[in-house]
Amino acid sequence: MKLKTAGGKRLLGMALAVAVLAVGLGLWTSGTSRPDIIYLSDAARRSAVRHVVNATGEVKAAQLVTVGAQVSGQIVKIHVQVGQMVNKGELIAEINATTQQNQLETDKALLQSYQERLESKKISRRIAERQYRREKALRAREAASQEDLESAETAWALARAEVAELEALVRQTELAVNTDMENLGYTRITAPLAGTVVSVPVEEGQTVNAAQSTPTIAQIADLGRMEICLEISEGDIPAVRPGMAVSYTILGEPDVSAHAVLTSIDPGLTTLSDGTYESSSSSSTGSASSSSSSSGTAVYYYGKALVDNGDARLRIGMTVQAVIVTAEKADALTVPLLAVEDGPEGKIVQVLADNGGTEARRVVTGLSDGVRMEIVDGLREGEKVVAGRVTREEMDARTELKGPGPGGPH
């Protein structure tokens, strides 16, 4: 279940704090023989404290490629199955190549015809050029008419034009042959990367049509490296940065924690990353009700962490529960979170005095893990603070229910 609100985390922290108080805190009376109020106390002490953000997410392959068909036809052979390891360039499937082979042979024959005609026209061009130069020399000696010279010049120009036309046809047909060879190669579908076949949504004998869309033949993933894709709430996202430590568990092994580092955070909310986001400006009514924030729907952002999966523990689609450590201190002066109160000028704690009374003292707070709060200034190590209060009647009732214990209030 996702922790969707910061309020839920605070309630969890308070519940933990109460549990700690019930077990480990001392009891302090107000100084009389039978005081009406009994203080639950704890000493300011050194301990590790860290602030975390809870998130749920999904395991994805860091690299997953959809292999599609680029030509239409009937699938005559599928060479792989789901779960099979393949190498880059390995044959995955074959499509009937009759149409592509016939087109290639047709264009090859046409190319040969154009090339032969081109050679013939080049010979005609050389003959026309020699005839023109001969007529030009004769005309210079007035041994030929102007009409014969012009006729020879026209024949030479026509021969040059025919050669140029055929050269263009040869180039065009060469391109067609190259395209035909590419299309023929597309009938043999190969793996673009080394990995594991995770999906084969087609069958032998099925006809695929690449004219309208690219049909999917298989999906291949590198399962040696996975991506933990976490949903981080809008309220928590300002505190989260790439490079922060992440601890996560999977549902099948909730007691086995693994570690990673947050590598990136998507700039837009999850629906935008998934391609399903519709902004208010694109809605039919033009109102802002279509946006996640205005409609009351919780807003999340994807945070991603890459992890090695050499032991194949993680599988695509697994659900993970994660904790992102946003800040931590190994040796901080801390008190129970319930001991910190809001005062008129900031945070305060009630410090127990030697006479049984209390003193309200202003403190500067730091990190909190939901159970204990760091005190940056205002307290000394060992000073006792009030973390809760119970009445004598409540304490007597609890004593009657639990029976006599090893000790009593002091």
C-alpha positions as CSV (number, residue, x, y, z in Angstrom):
1,M,0.0,0.0,0.0
2,K,1.3,3.4,-0.9
3,L,2.0,6.1,1.7
4,K,0.3,8.9,-0.1
5,T,0.3,11.7,2.6
6,A,2.8,13.2,4.9
7,G,0.1,13.0,7.6
8,G,0.2,9.2,7.4
9,K,3.9,9.3,8.1
10,R,3.5,11.6,11.1
11,L,0.8,9.3,12.6
12,L,3.1,6.4,12.1
13,G,5.9,8.3,13.8
14,M,3.7,9.3,16.7
15,A,2.6,5.7,17.1
16,L,6.2,4.5,17.2
17,A,7.1,7.2,19.7
18,V,4.2,6.2,22.0
19,A,5.4,2.6,21.8
20,V,8.9,3.6,22.8
21,L,7.6,5.8,25.6
22,A,5.5,3.0,27.0
23,V,8.4,0.6,27.1
24,G,11.5,2.7,27.8
25,L,10.8,6.1,29.4
26,G,11.1,6.8,33.1
27,L,8.3,8.1,35.2
28,W,8.7,11.3,37.2
29,T,6.3,12.6,39.8
30,S,5.5,16.2,40.4
31,G,7.1,16.2,43.9
32,T,4.1,15.3,46.2
33,S,3.5,12.0,47.8
34,R,0.5,11.2,45.6
35,P,0.7,13.5,42.7
36,D,-2.2,13.9,40.3
37,I,0.1,14.1,37.3
38,I,2.9,11.7,36.5
39,Y,5.5,12.7,33.9
40,L,6.9,10.3,31.3
41,S,10.5,11.4,30.9
42,D,13.5,10.6,28.8
43,A,17.1,11.9,28.8
44,A,18.6,13.8,26.0
45,R,21.1,11.4,24.5
46,R,23.3,10.8,21.5
47,S,21.9,8.6,18.7
48,A,21.8,8.3,15.0
49,V,18.9,10.1,13.4
50,R,17.9,10.3,9.8
51,H,15.1,11.8,7.7
52,V,13.6,9.5,5.1
53,V,10.9,9.6,2.4
54,N,8.9,6.5,1.9
55,A,7.9,5.5,-1.7
56,T,6.6,2.5,-3.6
57,G,7.6,1.6,-7.1
58,E,8.1,-0.9,-9.8
59,V,11.0,-2.9,-11.2
60,K,11.7,-2.2,-14.9
61,A,14.5,-3.3,-17.2
62,A,17.1,-0.6,-17.6
63,Q,17.3,-1.5,-21.3
64,L,14.3,-3.0,-23.1
65,V,13.9,-3.0,-26.8
66,T,10.8,-3.7,-28.9
67,V,11.8,-5.5,-32.1
68,G,9.4,-4.8,-34.9
69,A,8.9,-5.8,-38.5
70,Q,9.8,-3.2,-41.2
71,V,8.2,-5.2,-44.1
72,S,4.8,-6.8,-44.5
73,G,4.3,-10.5,-45.0
74,Q,3.6,-13.9,-43.4
75,I,5.9,-15.0,-40.5
76,V,7.3,-18.4,-41.7
77,K,9.6,-19.1,-38.8
78,I,10.2,-17.9,-35.2
79,H,13.6,-18.9,-33.8
80,V,13.2,-17.8,-30.2
81,Q,11.0,-18.3,-27.2
82,V,10.3,-16.3,-24.0
83,G,13.1,-16.6,-21.5
84,Q,15.8,-17.5,-24.1
85,M,19.1,-15.7,-24.1
86,V,20.1,-14.2,-27.5
87,N,23.2,-12.5,-28.8
88,K,23.3,-9.3,-30.8
89,G,22.6,-10.1,-34.4
90,E,21.1,-13.5,-33.7
91,L,18.1,-14.5,-35.9
92,I,14.8,-14.0,-34.2
93,A,12.2,-14.6,-36.9
94,E,11.8,-14.8,-40.7
95,I,9.1,-13.3,-42.9
96,N,8.1,-14.7,-46.3
97,A,10.6,-13.0,-48.7
98,T,9.0,-13.9,-52.0
99,T,7.7,-10.4,-52.8
100,Q,10.9,-8.7,-51.8
101,Q,13.1,-11.2,-53.7
102,N,11.0,-10.8,-56.9
103,Q,11.2,-7.0,-56.6
104,L,14.9,-7.2,-56.3
105,E,15.3,-9.5,-59.3
106,T,13.0,-7.2,-61.4
107,D,15.0,-4.1,-60.5
108,K,18.3,-5.8,-61.1
109,A,17.1,-6.8,-64.6
110,L,16.0,-3.3,-65.3
111,L,19.3,-1.9,-64.1
112,Q,21.2,-4.2,-66.5
113,S,19.0,-3.1,-69.4
114,Y,19.6,0.6,-68.6
115,Q,23.4,0.0,-68.3
116,E,23.5,-1.7,-71.7
117,R,21.5,1.0,-73.3
118,L,23.8,3.6,-71.7
119,E,26.9,2.0,-73.2
120,S,25.2,2.0,-76.6
121,K,24.3,5.7,-76.3
122,K,27.8,6.6,-75.3
123,I,29.1,5.0,-78.5
124,S,26.5,7.0,-80.5
125,R,27.5,10.1,-78.6
126,R,31.2,9.7,-79.6
127,I,30.2,9.1,-83.3
128,A,28.0,12.2,-83.3
129,E,30.8,14.2,-81.8
130,R,33.3,13.1,-84.4
131,Q,30.8,13.8,-87.2
132,Y,30.2,17.3,-85.9
133,R,33.9,18.1,-85.7
134,R,34.4,16.8,-89.2
135,E,31.5,18.9,-90.6
136,K,32.9,21.9,-88.7
137,A,36.3,21.5,-90.3
138,L,34.8,21.0,-93.8
139,R,32.6,24.1,-93.3
140,A,35.7,26.1,-92.4
141,R,37.1,25.2,-95.9
142,E,33.7,25.8,-97.4
143,A,33.6,22.1,-98.4
144,A,30.3,21.5,-96.5
145,S,27.1,23.4,-96.2
146,Q,25.9,25.3,-93.1
147,E,22.9,23.0,-93.0
148,D,25.1,19.9,-92.8
149,L,27.0,21.5,-89.9
150,E,23.9,22.4,-88.0
151,S,22.4,18.9,-88.5
152,A,25.6,17.3,-87.1
153,E,25.6,19.7,-84.1
154,T,22.0,18.8,-83.4
155,A,22.7,15.1,-83.6
156,W,25.6,15.5,-81.1
157,A,23.5,17.4,-78.6
158,L,20.7,14.8,-78.8
159,A,23.2,12.0,-78.2
160,R,24.5,13.9,-75.1
161,A,21.0,14.3,-73.8
162,E,20.2,10.6,-74.3
163,V,23.4,9.6,-72.4
164,A,22.5,12.0,-69.5
165,E,19.0,10.6,-69.3
166,L,20.2,7.0,-69.2
167,E,22.8,7.9,-66.5
168,A,20.0,9.3,-64.4
169,L,17.9,6.1,-64.9
170,V,20.9,4.0,-64.0
171,R,21.4,5.9,-60.7
172,Q,17.7,5.7,-59.9
173,T,17.6,2.0,-60.5
174,E,20.7,1.4,-58.5
175,L,19.0,3.1,-55.5
176,A,15.9,0.9,-56.1
177,V,18.1,-2.2,-56.1
178,N,19.7,-1.0,-52.8
179,T,16.3,-0.5,-51.3
180,D,15.2,-3.9,-52.5
181,M,18.2,-5.5,-50.8
182,E,17.4,-3.6,-47.6
183,N,13.8,-4.8,-47.7
184,L,14.9,-8.4,-48.4
185,G,17.2,-8.1,-45.3
186,Y,14.3,-6.9,-43.2
187,T,12.6,-10.3,-43.8
188,R,15.2,-11.7,-41.5
189,I,14.6,-10.1,-38.1
190,T,17.6,-10.1,-35.8
191,A,18.3,-9.1,-32.2
192,P,19.6,-5.5,-31.9
193,L,21.2,-6.3,-28.5
194,A,22.3,-9.2,-26.3
195,G,19.7,-10.0,-23.7
196,T,16.7,-12.1,-22.7
197,V,13.6,-12.5,-24.8
198,V,10.8,-11.3,-22.5
199,S,7.9,-11.2,-25.0
200,V,6.9,-12.9,-28.3
201,P,3.4,-11.6,-29.1
202,V,3.2,-13.2,-32.6
203,E,3.0,-16.8,-34.0
204,E,4.3,-18.6,-37.0
205,G,1.8,-18.2,-39.9
206,Q,0.6,-14.9,-38.8
207,T,0.6,-12.0,-41.3
208,V,2.0,-8.7,-40.2
209,N,1.3,-5.4,-41.9
210,A,4.1,-2.8,-41.6
211,A,2.3,-0.3,-43.9
212,Q,0.1,1.1,-41.1
213,S,2.2,0.5,-38.0
214,T,5.3,-1.3,-36.9
215,P,4.2,-4.8,-35.7
216,T,6.0,-6.1,-32.6
217,I,7.8,-9.4,-33.2
218,A,9.6,-9.7,-29.8
219,Q,10.9,-7.7,-26.8
220,I,14.4,-8.2,-25.6
221,A,15.7,-6.9,-22.2
222,D,19.1,-6.8,-20.5
223,L,18.1,-8.3,-17.2
224,G,21.6,-7.9,-15.7
225,R,20.8,-4.3,-14.8
226,M,17.4,-3.2,-13.6
227,E,15.7,0.1,-12.9
228,I,13.8,0.8,-9.7
229,C,11.1,3.3,-10.7
230,L,9.7,5.0,-7.5
231,E,6.6,7.2,-7.2
232,I,7.6,10.1,-5.0
233,S,4.8,12.3,-3.7
234,E,4.5,16.0,-4.5
235,G,4.9,16.9,-0.8
236,D,8.2,14.9,-0.6
237,I,9.8,15.8,-3.9
238,P,11.4,19.1,-2.8
239,A,13.6,17.1,-0.3
240,V,14.7,14.5,-2.7
241,R,17.8,14.8,-4.9
242,P,19.7,12.5,-7.3
243,G,22.6,10.8,-5.5
244,M,20.6,10.1,-2.3
245,A,20.8,6.6,-0.8
246,V,17.8,4.2,-1.3
247,S,16.9,1.1,0.6
248,Y,14.2,-1.2,-0.9
249,T,12.5,-4.5,-0.4
250,I,10.3,-6.6,-2.7
251,L,7.0,-8.1,-1.7
252,G,8.3,-11.6,-1.9
253,E,11.1,-10.9,0.5
254,P,10.0,-8.1,2.8
255,D,12.8,-8.8,5.4
256,V,15.6,-8.6,2.8
257,S,16.7,-5.1,2.2
258,A,18.9,-4.0,-0.7
259,H,20.6,-0.7,-1.4
260,A,20.8,1.6,-4.4
261,V,21.5,5.3,-5.3
262,L,18.8,7.6,-6.8
263,T,20.1,8.4,-10.3
264,S,17.4,10.7,-11.7
265,I,14.1,12.4,-11.0
266,D,11.7,13.0,-13.9
267,P,10.8,16.7,-14.4
268,G,7.1,16.0,-14.9
269,L,4.5,14.1,-13.0
270,T,4.1,10.4,-13.6
271,T,1.2,10.7,-16.0
272,L,3.3,13.0,-18.2
273,S,6.2,10.5,-18.1
274,D,3.8,7.7,-19.0
275,G,2.3,9.7,-21.9
276,T,-1.2,9.9,-20.5
277,Y,-1.2,13.4,-19.1
278,E,-3.8,15.9,-20.2
279,S,-3.3,19.5,-19.3
280,S,-6.2,21.8,-18.5
281,S,-5.6,23.8,-21.7
282,S,-6.2,20.7,-23.8
283,S,-9.4,19.6,-22.1
284,S,-12.7,20.0,-23.9
285,T,-14.2,22.2,-21.3
286,G,-11.1,24.4,-20.9
287,S,-11.3,24.1,-17.1
288,A,-8.5,23.1,-14.8
289,S,-10.4,20.2,-13.5
290,S,-8.5,17.8,-15.7
291,S,-5.2,18.4,-14.0
292,S,-4.2,16.1,-11.2
293,S,-3.7,18.8,-8.7
294,S,-6.9,20.6,-9.2
295,S,-9.0,17.4,-9.3
296,G,-7.8,16.3,-5.9
297,T,-5.8,13.3,-7.3
298,A,-2.4,12.8,-5.6
299,V,0.5,13.9,-7.7
300,Y,3.7,11.8,-8.0
301,Y,7.0,12.0,-9.7
302,Y,9.2,9.2,-10.8
303,G,12.6,8.8,-9.1
304,K,14.8,6.2,-10.7
305,A,17.7,4.0,-9.4
306,L,19.8,1.6,-11.4
307,V,20.8,-1.7,-9.7
308,D,22.8,-4.7,-10.7
309,N,20.8,-7.9,-11.0
310,G,23.5,-10.5,-11.5
311,D,21.7,-12.9,-9.2
312,A,18.4,-12.5,-11.1
313,R,16.6,-11.7,-7.9
314,L,14.6,-8.8,-9.5
315,R,12.0,-9.4,-12.3
316,I,10.2,-6.9,-14.5
317,G,7.0,-5.7,-12.9
318,M,7.9,-6.5,-9.3
319,T,6.5,-4.1,-6.6
320,V,9.1,-2.5,-4.3
321,Q,8.8,-0.6,-1.0
322,A,11.6,1.9,-0.7
323,V,13.0,4.4,1.8
324,I,15.0,7.4,0.4
325,V,17.4,8.9,3.0
326,T,17.3,12.6,2.5
327,A,19.5,13.5,5.5
328,E,21.2,11.8,8.4
329,K,23.5,12.3,11.3
330,A,25.4,9.5,13.1
331,D,25.9,11.2,16.5
332,A,23.1,13.8,17.1
333,L,21.7,14.9,20.5
334,T,18.1,13.7,20.4
335,V,15.0,13.6,22.5
336,P,11.6,11.9,21.8
337,L,9.6,13.6,19.1
338,L,6.6,13.9,21.5
339,A,8.8,16.0,23.9
340,V,9.0,18.9,21.4
341,E,6.2,21.4,21.5
342,D,5.3,24.6,19.7
343,G,6.0,27.6,21.8
344,P,5.1,31.3,21.2
345,E,8.6,32.0,19.8
346,G,9.6,28.6,18.4
347,K,10.1,25.0,19.6
348,I,10.2,24.3,23.3
349,V,10.7,21.3,25.6
350,Q,9.7,20.8,29.2
351,V,12.9,20.1,31.2
352,L,12.5,18.3,34.5
353,A,13.9,20.1,37.5
354,D,15.4,18.6,40.6
355,N,12.4,19.7,42.7
356,G,10.0,17.7,40.6
357,G,8.8,20.7,38.6
358,T,9.3,21.5,34.9
359,E,11.0,24.3,33.1
360,A,9.9,25.4,29.6
361,R,13.0,25.8,27.5
362,R,13.4,27.1,24.0
363,V,15.4,24.8,21.7
364,V,16.6,24.7,18.1
365,T,15.6,21.5,16.4
366,G,17.2,19.6,13.5
367,L,16.4,16.3,11.9
368,S,13.6,14.0,12.9
369,D,13.0,10.4,11.9
370,G,9.4,10.4,13.2
371,V,10.4,8.9,16.6
372,R,13.3,11.2,17.9
373,M,14.1,14.8,17.1
374,E,17.6,16.3,16.9
375,I,18.3,19.2,19.3
376,V,20.8,21.5,17.8
377,D,20.9,24.0,20.7
378,G,19.1,24.5,24.1
379,L,19.8,21.2,25.8
380,R,22.7,19.3,27.4
381,E,23.2,15.6,27.1
382,G,21.6,13.8,30.0
383,E,19.0,16.4,30.8
384,K,15.6,14.9,31.2
385,V,12.6,16.1,29.3
386,V,8.9,15.5,29.5
387,A,7.7,13.3,26.7
388,G,4.2,12.7,28.0
389,R,1.8,12.9,31.0
390,V,-0.6,10.5,32.7
391,T,-2.9,11.0,35.6
392,R,-2.6,9.0,38.8
393,E,-6.0,7.3,38.1
394,E,-4.7,6.2,34.6
395,M,-1.5,4.9,36.1
396,D,-3.4,3.0,38.8
397,A,-5.7,1.5,36.2
398,R,-2.8,0.3,34.1
399,T,-1.1,-1.2,37.2
400,E,-4.3,-3.1,38.1
401,L,-4.5,-4.5,34.5
402,K,-0.9,-5.4,34.2
403,G,-0.3,-6.6,37.8
404,P,2.7,-5.7,39.9
405,G,5.9,-4.9,38.0
406,P,9.5,-5.0,38.9
407,G,9.5,-1.4,39.9
408,G,7.3,1.6,40.4
409,P,7.1,5.3,39.7
410,H,9.8,7.5,41.3
